[in-house]
Amino acid sequence: MSIFKNFILVVLNLIGEMWFGYSRKSEFYDEHATTKTKGGYFVFVALALIVVICVLTWLCIRIYR
């Protein structure tokens, strides 16, 4: 359950950084993006990136249509 909570926190903060322009220290992401394997870390980051891109695309489409 903590992985899902950390994933949601990271994704929401990435969305906030990209869309609203506020920034967090990199230590925040180091604390919340911890996994036990290197492959798990890459999957975590890739999923977070995909979700952020999808949300930003959806928001842009909604705003500029």
C-alpha positions in Angstrom: 0.0 0.0 0.0 2.9 2.4 0.7 4.1 2.0 -2.9 0.8 3.2 -4.2 0.7 6.1 -1.8 4.3 7.1 -2.8 3.4 6.7 -6.5 0.4 9.0 -6.1 2.5 11.6 -4.2 5.2 11.6 -6.8 2.7 11.9 -9.7 0.8 14.7 -8.1 4.0 16.6 -7.4 5.3 16.1 -10.9 2.0 17.4 -12.3 2.2 20.4 -10.0 5.7 21.1 -11.1 5.0 20.9 -14.8 1.6 22.6 -14.8 1.7 25.1 -12.0 5.4 25.8 -11.9 6.2 25.2 -8.2 9.2 23.0 -7.4 10.2 20.6 -4.7 13.6 19.7 -3.5 15.0 16.6 -5.1 15.2 14.9 -1.7 11.4 14.6 -1.8 11.5 12.3 -4.8 14.4 10.4 -3.4 12.4 9.6 -0.2 9.2 8.6 -2.1 10.6 6.8 -5.1 12.3 4.0 -3.3 12.1 0.4 -4.5 14.2 -2.6 -3.8 15.4 -3.3 -7.4 16.7 -1.2 -10.2 14.0 -2.5 -12.6 11.3 -1.5 -10.1 12.7 2.0 -9.9 12.6 2.3 -13.7 9.0 1.0 -13.8 8.1 3.5 -11.0 9.6 6.4 -12.9 8.2 5.3 -16.3 4.7 4.9 -14.9 4.9 8.3 -13.2 6.0 9.9 -16.4 3.3 8.3 -18.4 0.6 9.4 -16.0 1.9 13.0 -16.0 2.0 13.2 -19.8 -1.5 11.8 -20.0 -2.9 14.2 -17.5 -1.1 17.2 -19.1 -2.4 16.2 -22.6 -5.9 15.8 -21.3 -5.8 19.2 -19.6 -4.4 20.9 -22.7 -7.1 19.4 -24.8 -9.8 20.5 -22.4 -8.4 24.0 -22.2 -7.7 24.7 -25.8 -10.7 23.1 -27.4 
